Amino acid sequence: MAIHEKMNFRFYTNAISQASRKVASGIFIVGLVLVGFGVIILALPEIFAFLAAAVFFIAGLGCAITAVKIFLAQRKLNKINKNNIGDGSQGCRKNVQIHIEEHYDR
């Protein structure tokens, strides 16, 4: 008489099951947070309008300050470049050859 063993074959593991539970719980928490923000925005629209305006104002100031810094740095580089060209030195060298020594392992 032959003994037949029953073998269970699963397409997923316990780790995949745990990962899917964690993803589902994370999505659920994010959904609840979004619903909460929606309710708060409905209840207090003036406060959130003020906060949004403040964020845009600060972001605009940051962009303007960064642009001014770039313009000033470019102006400084142009002055340095004009001074170097005016005293006879050149920004690049002509007739420069690069020699590469090639060593082959034999």
MOPAC internal coordinates of N, CA, C and O (Angstrom, degrees):
PM7 1SCF
backbone

  N    0.0000 0     0.00 0     0.00 0    0    0    0
  C    1.4232 1     0.00 0     0.00 0    1    0    0
  C    1.5282 1   108.24 1     0.00 0    2    1    0
  O    1.2310 1   120.96 1   -53.13 1    3    2    1
  N    1.2953 1   115.77 1   126.87 1    3    2    1
  C    1.4566 1   121.00 1  -177.90 1    5    3    2
  C    1.5211 1   110.51 1   -88.30 1    6    5    3
  O    1.2310 1   121.42 1   -40.36 1    7    6    5
  N    1.2982 1   114.88 1   139.64 1    7    6    5
  C    1.4636 1   120.00 1   178.42 1    9    7    6
  C    1.5273 1   107.20 1   -97.25 1   10    9    7
  O    1.2310 1   121.58 1   -58.48 1   11   10    9
  N    1.3036 1   114.59 1   121.52 1   11   10    9
  C    1.4604 1   119.85 1   178.38 1   13   11   10
  C    1.5186 1   109.07 1   -99.75 1   14   13   11
  O    1.2310 1   121.58 1   -57.18 1   15   14   13
  N    1.3270 1   114.59 1   122.82 1   15   14   13
  C    1.4571 1   118.27 1   177.32 1   17   15   14
  C    1.5215 1   108.57 1   -93.17 1   18   17   15
  O    1.2310 1   121.92 1   -41.87 1   19   18   17
  N    1.2883 1   113.93 1   138.13 1   19   18   17
  C    1.4602 1   119.25 1   177.66 1   21   19   18
  C    1.5242 1   107.89 1   -89.86 1   22   21   19
  O    1.2310 1   121.39 1   -55.97 1   23   22   21
  N    1.3128 1   114.94 1   124.03 1   23   22   21
  C    1.4663 1   119.27 1  -177.73 1   25   23   22
  C    1.5223 1   109.13 1  -114.37 1   26   25   23
  O    1.2310 1   120.97 1   -57.14 1   27   26   25
  N    1.3053 1   115.75 1   122.86 1   27   26   25
  C    1.4580 1   120.49 1   177.95 1   29   27   26
  C    1.5243 1   108.99 1   -87.19 1   30   29   27
  O    1.2310 1   121.55 1   -45.90 1   31   30   29
  N    1.3036 1   114.65 1   134.10 1   31   30   29
  C    1.4626 1   119.87 1   178.71 1   33   31   30
  C    1.5102 1   107.80 1  -120.04 1   34   33   31
  O    1.2310 1   121.11 1   -58.68 1   35   34   33
  N    1.3213 1   115.48 1   121.32 1   35   34   33
  C    1.4615 1   120.06 1  -178.06 1   37   35   34
  C    1.5200 1   109.74 1  -111.15 1   38   37   35
  O    1.2310 1   121.97 1   -38.48 1   39   38   37
  N    1.3187 1   113.83 1   141.52 1   39   38   37
  C    1.4652 1   119.03 1   176.67 1   41   39   38
  C    1.5233 1   111.37 1   -88.86 1   42   41   39
  O    1.2310 1   119.83 1   175.29 1   43   42   41
  N    1.2780 1   117.93 1    -4.71 1   43   42   41
  C    1.4523 1   121.25 1   179.80 1   45   43   42
  C    1.5130 1   108.77 1  -137.16 1   46   45   43
  O    1.2310 1   121.95 1   -18.70 1   47   46   45
  N    1.3025 1   113.88 1   161.30 1   47   46   45
  C    1.4577 1   119.25 1   179.66 1   49   47   46
  C    1.5196 1   109.47 1  -114.43 1   50   49   47
  O    1.2310 1   121.10 1    -6.19 1   51   50   49
  N    1.3007 1   115.51 1   173.81 1   51   50   49
  C    1.4553 1   120.88 1   177.85 1   53   51   50
  C    1.5312 1   110.69 1   -64.88 1   54   53   51
  O    1.2310 1   120.37 1   146.87 1   55   54   53
  N    1.3228 1   116.89 1   -33.13 1   55   54   53
  C    1.4731 1   120.17 1   179.40 1   57   55   54
  C    1.5215 1   110.90 1   -64.72 1   58   57   55
  O    1.2310 1   120.47 1   140.21 1   59   58   57
  N    1.3266 1   116.72 1   -39.79 1   59   58   57
  C    1.4616 1   119.59 1   178.59 1   61   59   58
  C    1.5250 1   109.64 1   -66.84 1   62   61   59
  O    1.2310 1   120.18 1   141.01 1   63   62   61
  N    1.3092 1   117.26 1   -38.99 1   63   62   61
  C    1.4619 1   121.12 1   178.31 1   65   63   62
  C    1.5248 1   110.79 1   -62.74 1   66   65   63
  O    1.2310 1   120.44 1   136.71 1   67   66   65
  N    1.3367 1   116.77 1   -43.29 1   67   66   65
  C    1.4653 1   119.93 1   178.24 1   69   67   66
  C    1.5174 1   111.24 1   -65.74 1   70   69   67
  O    1.2310 1   120.30 1   139.62 1   71   70   69
  N    1.3318 1   117.02 1   -40.38 1   71   70   69
  C    1.4631 1   120.55 1   179.98 1   73   71   70
  C    1.5239 1   110.57 1   -63.71 1   74   73   71
  O    1.2310 1   120.39 1   137.88 1   75   74   73
  N    1.3298 1   116.86 1   -42.12 1   75   74   73
  C    1.4615 1   118.87 1  -179.59 1   77   75   74
  C    1.5282 1   111.02 1   -67.52 1   78   77   75
  O    1.2310 1   120.06 1   145.58 1   79   78   77
  N    1.3474 1   117.48 1   -34.42 1   79   78   77
  C    1.4641 1   119.75 1   175.74 1   81   79   78
  C    1.5271 1   110.92 1   -65.34 1   82   81   79
  O    1.2310 1   120.34 1   138.87 1   83   82   81
  N    1.3315 1   116.95 1   -41.13 1   83   82   81
  C    1.4670 1   120.46 1   179.31 1   85   83   82
  C    1.5227 1   110.99 1   -65.66 1   86   85   83
  O    1.2310 1   120.29 1   139.02 1   87   86   85
  N    1.3298 1   117.05 1   -40.98 1   87   86   85
  C    1.4666 1   120.37 1   177.92 1   89   87   86
  C    1.5239 1   110.00 1   -63.62 1   90   89   87
  O    1.2310 1   120.57 1   135.66 1   91   90   89
  N    1.3317 1   116.52 1   -44.34 1   91   90   89
  C    1.4600 1   120.46 1   179.77 1   93   91   90
  C    1.5281 1   111.07 1   -62.73 1   94   93   91
  O    1.2310 1   119.97 1   138.61 1   95   94   93
  N    1.3299 1   117.67 1   -41.39 1   95   94   93
  C    1.4644 1   119.59 1   179.19 1   97   95   94
  C    1.5280 1   111.04 1   -68.34 1   98   97   95
  O    1.2310 1   120.18 1   143.54 1   99   98   97
  N    1.3290 1   117.27 1   -36.46 1   99   98   97
  C    1.4657 1   120.00 1   176.44 1  101   99   98
  C    1.5177 1   111.98 1   -64.39 1  102  101   99
  O    1.2310 1   120.59 1   137.40 1  103  102  101
  N    1.3274 1   116.48 1   -42.60 1  103  102  101
  C    1.4673 1   120.15 1   178.08 1  105  103  102
  C    1.5222 1   110.26 1   -64.60 1  106  105  103
  O    1.2310 1   120.28 1   140.76 1  107  106  105
  N    1.3277 1   117.07 1   -39.24 1  107  106  105
  C    1.4657 1   121.21 1   178.70 1  109  107  106
  C    1.5272 1   111.12 1   -62.72 1  110  109  107
  O    1.2310 1   120.25 1   135.78 1  111  110  109
  N    1.3265 1   117.13 1   -44.22 1  111  110  109
  C    1.4687 1   121.17 1   179.43 1  113  111  110
  C    1.5229 1   111.07 1   -64.44 1  114  113  111
  O    1.2310 1   120.30 1   136.36 1  115  114  113
  N    1.3342 1   117.04 1   -43.64 1  115  114  113
  C    1.4710 1   120.32 1   177.91 1  117  115  114
  C    1.5266 1   109.89 1   -61.64 1  118  117  115
  O    1.2310 1   120.26 1   139.03 1  119  118  117
  N    1.3326 1   117.11 1   -40.97 1  119  118  117
  C    1.4672 1   120.45 1   177.95 1  121  119  118
  C    1.5133 1   112.13 1   -61.21 1  122  121  119
  O    1.2310 1   120.49 1   136.63 1  123  122  121
  N    1.3395 1   116.68 1   -43.37 1  123  122  121
  C    1.4666 1   119.88 1   178.49 1  125  123  122
  C    1.5280 1   111.83 1   -64.54 1  126  125  123
  O    1.2310 1   120.73 1   140.45 1  127  126  125
  N    1.3280 1   116.20 1   -39.55 1  127  126  125
  C    1.4716 1   119.83 1   178.67 1  129  127  126
  C    1.5305 1   110.06 1   -64.37 1  130  129  127
  O    1.2310 1   120.32 1   137.81 1  131  130  129
  N    1.3358 1   116.99 1   -42.19 1  131  130  129
  C    1.4616 1   120.01 1   178.76 1  133  131  130
  C    1.5297 1   111.68 1   -64.41 1  134  133  131
  O    1.2310 1   120.26 1   139.58 1  135  134  133
  N    1.3142 1   117.10 1   -40.42 1  135  134  133
  C    1.4633 1   120.45 1   176.75 1  137  135  134
  C    1.5295 1   109.42 1   -62.88 1  138  137  135
  O    1.2310 1   120.27 1   138.10 1  139  138  137
  N    1.3292 1   117.08 1   -41.90 1  139  138  137
  C    1.4640 1   120.42 1   178.27 1  141  139  138
  C    1.5184 1   112.43 1   -61.77 1  142  141  139
  O    1.2310 1   120.68 1   136.25 1  143  142  141
  N    1.3500 1   116.30 1   -43.75 1  143  142  141
  C    1.4681 1   119.09 1   176.84 1  145  143  142
  C    1.5225 1   110.90 1   -62.88 1  146  145  143
  O    1.2310 1   120.29 1   141.04 1  147  146  145
  N    1.3188 1   117.06 1   -38.96 1  147  146  145
  C    1.4637 1   119.88 1   178.21 1  149  147  146
  C    1.5085 1   111.95 1   -61.51 1  150  149  147
  O    1.2310 1   120.13 1   137.45 1  151  150  149
  N    1.3256 1   117.37 1   -42.55 1  151  150  149
  C    1.4623 1   121.08 1   179.17 1  153  151  150
  C    1.5220 1   110.80 1   -66.08 1  154  153  151
  O    1.2310 1   120.43 1   138.06 1  155  154  153
  N    1.3376 1   116.78 1   -41.94 1  155  154  153
  C    1.4663 1   119.73 1   179.30 1  157  155  154
  C    1.5231 1   110.76 1   -64.37 1  158  157  155
  O    1.2310 1   120.18 1   139.56 1  159  158  157
  N    1.3311 1   117.26 1   -40.44 1  159  158  157
  C    1.4669 1   120.06 1   179.58 1  161  159  158
  C    1.5261 1   110.30 1   -66.28 1  162  161  159
  O    1.2310 1   120.18 1   141.62 1  163  162  161
  N    1.3318 1   117.26 1   -38.38 1  163  162  161
  C    1.4662 1   119.43 1   176.00 1  165  163  162
  C    1.5251 1   111.42 1   -63.99 1  166  165  163
  O    1.2310 1   120.21 1   141.42 1  167  166  165
  N    1.3239 1   117.20 1   -38.58 1  167  166  165
  C    1.4584 1   120.95 1  -176.87 1  169  167  166
  C    1.5240 1   112.47 1   -76.49 1  170  169  167
  O    1.2310 1   120.13 1   143.13 1  171  170  169
  N    1.3242 1   117.36 1   -36.87 1  171  170  169
  C    1.4691 1   120.96 1  -174.58 1  173  171  170
  C    1.5254 1   111.47 1  -130.32 1  174  173  171
  O    1.2310 1   119.14 1  -111.59 1  175  174  173
  N    1.3234 1   119.25 1    68.41 1  175  174  173
  C    1.4692 1   119.85 1  -175.56 1  177  175  174
  C    1.5327 1   113.48 1   -69.14 1  178  177  175
  O    1.2310 1   120.00 1   149.87 1  179  178  177
  N    1.3399 1   117.61 1   -30.13 1  179  178  177
  C    1.4700 1   119.11 1  -177.77 1  181  179  178
  C    1.5248 1   111.43 1   -66.05 1  182  181  179
  O    1.2310 1   120.61 1   140.17 1  183  182  181
  N    1.3187 1   116.43 1   -39.83 1  183  182  181
  C    1.4690 1   120.31 1  -179.18 1  185  183  182
  C    1.5269 1   110.32 1   -64.74 1  186  185  183
  O    1.2310 1   120.48 1   137.09 1  187  186  185
  N    1.3330 1   116.69 1   -42.91 1  187  186  185
  C    1.4584 1   119.01 1  -178.70 1  189  187  186
  C    1.5148 1   112.18 1   -72.82 1  190  189  187
  O    1.2310 1   120.02 1   149.35 1  191  190  189
  N    1.3236 1   117.57 1   -30.65 1  191  190  189
  C    1.4628 1   119.86 1   174.37 1  193  191  190
  C    1.5320 1   109.48 1   -65.05 1  194  193  191
  O    1.2310 1   120.39 1   138.99 1  195  194  193
  N    1.3250 1   116.87 1   -41.01 1  195  194  193
  C    1.4598 1   121.01 1   177.38 1  197  195  194
  C    1.5197 1   111.21 1   -64.05 1  198  197  195
  O    1.2310 1   120.15 1   137.06 1  199  198  197
  N    1.3461 1   117.32 1   -42.94 1  199  198  197
  C    1.4624 1   120.67 1   179.11 1  201  199  198
  C    1.5267 1   111.60 1   -64.33 1  202  201  199
  O    1.2310 1   120.33 1   138.67 1  203  202  201
  N    1.3303 1   116.97 1   -41.33 1  203  202  201
  C    1.4719 1   120.36 1   178.37 1  205  203  202
  C    1.5248 1   109.88 1   -64.09 1  206  205  203
  O    1.2310 1   120.08 1   137.69 1  207  206  205
  N    1.3276 1   117.45 1   -42.31 1  207  206  205
  C    1.4624 1   120.65 1   178.62 1  209  207  206
  C    1.5278 1   110.60 1   -62.84 1  210  209  207
  O    1.2310 1   120.26 1   139.46 1  211  210  209
  N    1.3230 1   117.12 1   -40.54 1  211  210  209
  C    1.4634 1   120.69 1   178.93 1  213  211  210
  C    1.5230 1   111.07 1   -64.40 1  214  213  211
  O    1.2310 1   120.29 1   139.17 1  215  214  213
  N    1.3327 1   117.06 1   -40.83 1  215  214  213
  C    1.4675 1   120.11 1   178.90 1  217  215  214
  C    1.5242 1   110.49 1   -63.08 1  218  217  215
  O    1.2310 1   120.11 1   134.70 1  219  218  217
  N    1.3343 1   117.39 1   -45.30 1  219  218  217
  C    1.4643 1   120.29 1   179.65 1  221  219  218
  C    1.5269 1   111.14 1   -65.27 1  222  221  219
  O    1.2310 1   120.10 1   142.01 1  223  222  221
  N    1.3303 1   117.41 1   -37.99 1  223  222  221
  C    1.4649 1   121.01 1   179.48 1  225  223  222
  C    1.5261 1   110.53 1   -64.37 1  226  225  223
  O    1.2310 1   120.50 1   135.08 1  227  226  225
  N    1.3259 1   116.65 1   -44.92 1  227  226  225
  C    1.4676 1   120.56 1  -179.94 1  229  227  226
  C    1.5290 1   110.64 1   -66.75 1  230  229  227
  O    1.2310 1   120.47 1   139.86 1  231  230  229
  N    1.3285 1   116.71 1   -40.14 1  231  230  229
  C    1.4697 1   119.92 1   178.11 1  233  231  230
  C    1.5286 1   110.46 1   -64.32 1  234  233  231
  O    1.2310 1   120.14 1   139.76 1  235  234  233
  N    1.3328 1   117.33 1   -40.24 1  235  234  233
  C    1.4606 1   120.89 1   177.34 1  237  235  234
  C    1.5193 1   112.18 1   -63.24 1  238  237  235
  O    1.2310 1   120.61 1   137.02 1  239  238  237
  N    1.3427 1   116.45 1   -42.98 1  239  238  237
  C    1.4598 1   119.64 1   176.95 1  241  239  238
  C    1.5299 1   111.27 1   -62.42 1  242  241  239
  O    1.2310 1   120.50 1   138.88 1  243  242  241
  N    1.3081 1   116.65 1   -41.12 1  243  242  241
  C    1.4605 1   120.26 1   178.34 1  245  243  242
  C    1.5198 1   112.12 1   -61.71 1  246  245  243
  O    1.2310 1   120.33 1   137.81 1  247  246  245
  N    1.3291 1   116.98 1   -42.19 1  247  246  245
  C    1.4686 1   120.65 1   177.85 1  249  247  246
  C    1.5272 1   110.99 1   -64.84 1  250  249  247
  O    1.2310 1   120.72 1   136.69 1  251  250  249
  N    1.3276 1   116.24 1   -43.31 1  251  250  249
  C    1.4593 1   119.55 1  -179.41 1  253  251  250
  C    1.5280 1   111.43 1   -63.86 1  254  253  251
  O    1.2310 1   120.20 1   136.78 1  255  254  253
  N    1.3203 1   117.23 1   -43.22 1  255  254  253
  C    1.4633 1   121.02 1   179.48 1  257  255  254
  C    1.5263 1   110.77 1   -63.91 1  258  257  255
  O    1.2310 1   120.42 1   138.05 1  259  258  257
  N    1.3317 1   116.80 1   -41.95 1  259  258  257
  C    1.4673 1   120.49 1   178.12 1  261  259  258
  C    1.5236 1   110.87 1   -63.08 1  262  261  259
  O    1.2310 1   120.03 1   138.18 1  263  262  261
  N    1.3297 1   117.54 1   -41.82 1  263  262  261
  C    1.4635 1   121.11 1   179.23 1  265  263  262
  C    1.5245 1   110.83 1   -63.45 1  266  265  263
  O    1.2310 1   120.03 1   138.00 1  267  266  265
  N    1.3287 1   117.55 1   -42.00 1  267  266  265
  C    1.4676 1   120.67 1   178.87 1  269  267  266
  C    1.5272 1   110.06 1   -63.70 1  270  269  267
  O    1.2310 1   119.67 1   139.18 1  271  270  269
  N    1.3235 1   118.24 1   -40.82 1  271  270  269
  C    1.4659 1   121.08 1   178.08 1  273  271  270
  C    1.5252 1   111.26 1   -62.08 1  274  273  271
  O    1.2310 1   120.50 1   139.73 1  275  274  273
  N    1.3277 1   116.66 1   -40.27 1  275  274  273
  C    1.4725 1   120.13 1   179.08 1  277  275  274
  C    1.5158 1   110.37 1   -66.61 1  278  277  275
  O    1.2310 1   120.30 1   136.19 1  279  278  277
  N    1.3490 1   117.04 1   -43.81 1  279  278  277
  C    1.4632 1   120.04 1   178.33 1  281  279  278
  C    1.5221 1   111.65 1   -61.01 1  282  281  279
  O    1.2310 1   120.16 1   137.87 1  283  282  281
  N    1.3283 1   117.31 1   -42.13 1  283  282  281
  C    1.4647 1   120.26 1   179.86 1  285  283  282
  C    1.5303 1   111.38 1   -66.96 1  286  285  283
  O    1.2310 1   120.23 1   140.28 1  287  286  285
  N    1.3237 1   117.17 1   -39.72 1  287  286  285
  C    1.4649 1   119.99 1   178.19 1  289  287  286
  C    1.5233 1   110.29 1   -65.33 1  290  289  287
  O    1.2310 1   120.03 1   139.43 1  291  290  289
  N    1.3316 1   117.54 1   -40.57 1  291  290  289
  C    1.4602 1   120.77 1   178.61 1  293  291  290
  C    1.5275 1   110.65 1   -65.50 1  294  293  291
  O    1.2310 1   120.39 1   140.67 1  295  294  293
  N    1.3231 1   116.86 1   -39.33 1  295  294  293
  C    1.4663 1   120.74 1   178.19 1  297  295  294
  C    1.5308 1   110.42 1   -62.86 1  298  297  295
  O    1.2310 1   120.69 1   137.49 1  299  298  297
  N    1.3298 1   116.29 1   -42.51 1  299  298  297
  C    1.4658 1   121.10 1   179.03 1  301  299  298
  C    1.5327 1   110.43 1   -63.88 1  302  301  299
  O    1.2310 1   120.08 1   137.77 1  303  302  301
  N    1.3349 1   117.45 1   -42.23 1  303  302  301
  C    1.4639 1   120.79 1   178.09 1  305  303  302
  C    1.5277 1   111.73 1   -64.43 1  306  305  303
  O    1.2310 1   120.56 1   141.70 1  307  306  305
  N    1.3269 1   116.54 1   -38.30 1  307  306  305
  C    1.4714 1   119.33 1   177.91 1  309  307  306
  C    1.5261 1   110.90 1   -64.90 1  310  309  307
  O    1.2310 1   119.78 1   140.09 1  311  310  309
  N    1.3261 1   118.02 1   -39.91 1  311  310  309
  C    1.4671 1   120.80 1   178.05 1  313  311  310
  C    1.5174 1   110.82 1   -64.35 1  314  313  311
  O    1.2310 1   120.16 1   137.32 1  315  314  313
  N    1.3241 1   117.31 1   -42.68 1  315  314  313
  C    1.4679 1   120.55 1   178.26 1  317  315  314
  C    1.5204 1   110.41 1   -62.55 1  318  317  315
  O    1.2310 1   120.32 1   138.05 1  319  318  317
  N    1.3219 1   117.00 1   -41.95 1  319  318  317
  C    1.4571 1   121.47 1  -179.36 1  321  319  318
  C    1.5303 1   110.96 1   -65.83 1  322  321  319
  O    1.2310 1   119.73 1   139.32 1  323  322  321
  N    1.3351 1   118.12 1   -40.68 1  323  322  321
  C    1.4613 1   121.48 1   178.74 1  325  323  322
  C    1.5278 1   110.74 1   -65.59 1  326  325  323
  O    1.2310 1   120.16 1   140.64 1  327  326  325
  N    1.3372 1   117.30 1   -39.36 1  327  326  325
  C    1.4616 1   120.94 1   179.14 1  329  327  326
  C    1.5240 1   111.22 1   -66.01 1  330  329  327
  O    1.2310 1   119.76 1   141.78 1  331  330  329
  N    1.3123 1   118.07 1   -38.22 1  331  330  329
  C    1.4618 1   121.12 1   179.99 1  333  331  330
  C    1.5216 1   111.14 1   -69.79 1  334  333  331
  O    1.2310 1   119.72 1   142.53 1  335  334  333
  N    1.3146 1   118.13 1   -37.47 1  335  334  333
  C    1.4615 1   120.60 1   179.56 1  337  335  334
  C    1.5239 1   110.00 1   -73.17 1  338  337  335
  O    1.2310 1   119.97 1   145.32 1  339  338  337
  N    1.3309 1   117.67 1   -34.68 1  339  338  337
  C    1.4566 1   121.48 1  -178.22 1  341  339  338
  C    1.5133 1   113.73 1   -68.68 1  342  341  339
  O    1.2310 1   118.96 1   153.29 1  343  342  341
  N    1.3344 1   119.60 1   -26.71 1  343  342  341
  C    1.4604 1   120.52 1  -177.64 1  345  343  342
  C    1.5246 1   113.10 1   -92.61 1  346  345  343
  O    1.2310 1   119.92 1  -169.24 1  347  346  345
  N    1.3065 1   117.75 1    10.76 1  347  346  345
  C    1.4612 1   120.00 1   174.12 1  349  347  346
  C    1.5077 1   114.73 1    98.98 1  350  349  347
  O    1.2310 1   119.47 1   161.07 1  351  350  349
  N    1.3220 1   118.61 1   -18.93 1  351  350  349
  C    1.4535 1   119.06 1   177.65 1  353  351  350
  C    1.5241 1   109.45 1   -78.78 1  354  353  351
  O    1.2310 1   121.28 1   -29.02 1  355  354  353
  N    1.2867 1   115.15 1   150.98 1  355  354  353
  C    1.4541 1   119.15 1  -177.21 1  357  355  354
  C    1.5242 1   109.74 1  -106.38 1  358  357  355
  O    1.2310 1   121.56 1   -26.94 1  359  358  357
  N    1.3183 1   114.62 1   153.06 1  359  358  357
  C    1.4508 1   119.80 1   179.38 1  361  359  358
  C    1.5147 1   112.54 1   -72.85 1  362  361  359
  O    1.2310 1   119.93 1   161.41 1  363  362  361
  N    1.3135 1   117.74 1   -18.59 1  363  362  361
  C    1.4589 1   120.23 1   178.27 1  365  363  362
  C    1.5286 1   108.88 1  -137.73 1  366  365  363
  O    1.2310 1   120.31 1   -19.09 1  367  366  365
  N    1.2731 1   117.02 1   160.91 1  367  366  365
  C    1.4646 1   122.89 1   179.45 1  369  367  366
  C    1.5158 1   108.97 1  -105.66 1  370  369  367
  O    1.2310 1   121.15 1   -40.45 1  371  370  369
  N    1.3023 1   115.41 1   139.55 1  371  370  369
  C    1.4607 1   120.23 1   177.50 1  373  371  370
  C    1.5151 1   109.16 1  -104.57 1  374  373  371
  O    1.2310 1   121.29 1   -23.89 1  375  374  373
  N    1.3087 1   115.13 1   156.11 1  375  374  373
  C    1.4577 1   123.00 1   179.25 1  377  375  374
  C    1.5279 1   112.15 1    60.28 1  378  377  375
  O    1.2310 1   120.56 1  -139.07 1  379  378  377
  N    1.2997 1   116.54 1    40.93 1  379  378  377
  C    1.4536 1   121.60 1   176.65 1  381  379  378
  C    1.5154 1   107.46 1  -101.28 1  382  381  379
  O    1.2310 1   121.41 1   -51.07 1  383  382  381
  N    1.3091 1   114.90 1   128.93 1  383  382  381
  C    1.4590 1   119.50 1   178.04 1  385  383  382
  C    1.5178 1   108.83 1  -114.77 1  386  385  383
  O    1.2310 1   121.13 1   -38.89 1  387  386  385
  N    1.3101 1   115.45 1   141.11 1  387  386  385
  C    1.4488 1   121.10 1   178.25 1  389  387  386
  C    1.5170 1   107.78 1  -105.14 1  390  389  387
  O    1.2310 1   121.08 1   -55.90 1  391  390  389
  N    1.2993 1   115.54 1   124.10 1  391  390  389
  C    1.4635 1   121.13 1   179.76 1  393  391  390
  C    1.5235 1   108.52 1  -104.67 1  394  393  391
  O    1.2310 1   121.15 1   -52.20 1  395  394  393
  N    1.3136 1   115.41 1   127.80 1  395  394  393
  C    1.4515 1   120.91 1   179.34 1  397  395  394
  C    1.5168 1   107.69 1  -115.56 1  398  397  395
  O    1.2310 1   121.32 1   -56.61 1  399  398  397
  N    1.3061 1   115.08 1   123.39 1  399  398  397
  C    1.4548 1   119.14 1   176.36 1  401  399  398
  C    1.5150 1   108.04 1   -88.64 1  402  401  399
  O    1.2310 1   121.19 1   -54.76 1  403  402  401
  N    1.3069 1   115.33 1   125.24 1  403  402  401
  C    1.4558 1   119.34 1  -178.68 1  405  403  402
  C    1.5258 1   108.43 1  -105.47 1  406  405  403
  O    1.2310 1   121.27 1   -56.46 1  407  406  405
  N    1.2664 1   115.18 1   123.54 1  407  406  405
  C    1.4683 1   121.98 1   177.71 1  409  407  406
  C    1.5196 1   107.97 1  -112.05 1  410  409  407
  O    1.2310 1   121.61 1   -60.47 1  411  410  409
  N    1.2961 1   114.53 1   119.53 1  411  410  409
  C    1.4657 1   119.61 1   178.40 1  413  411  410
  C    1.5102 1   108.93 1  -104.00 1  414  413  411
  O    1.2310 1   121.31 1   -47.43 1  415  414  413
  N    1.3125 1   115.09 1   132.57 1  415  414  413
  C    1.4555 1   119.69 1   175.46 1  417  415  414
  C    1.5273 1   108.53 1   -82.02 1  418  417  415
  O    1.2310 1   120.96 1   -54.99 1  419  418  417
  N    1.2818 1   115.76 1   125.01 1  419  418  417
  C    1.4722 1   118.91 1  -179.26 1  421  419  418
  C    1.4856 1   110.72 1  -114.58 1  422  421  419
  O    1.2310 1   120.10 1   180.00 1  423  422  421

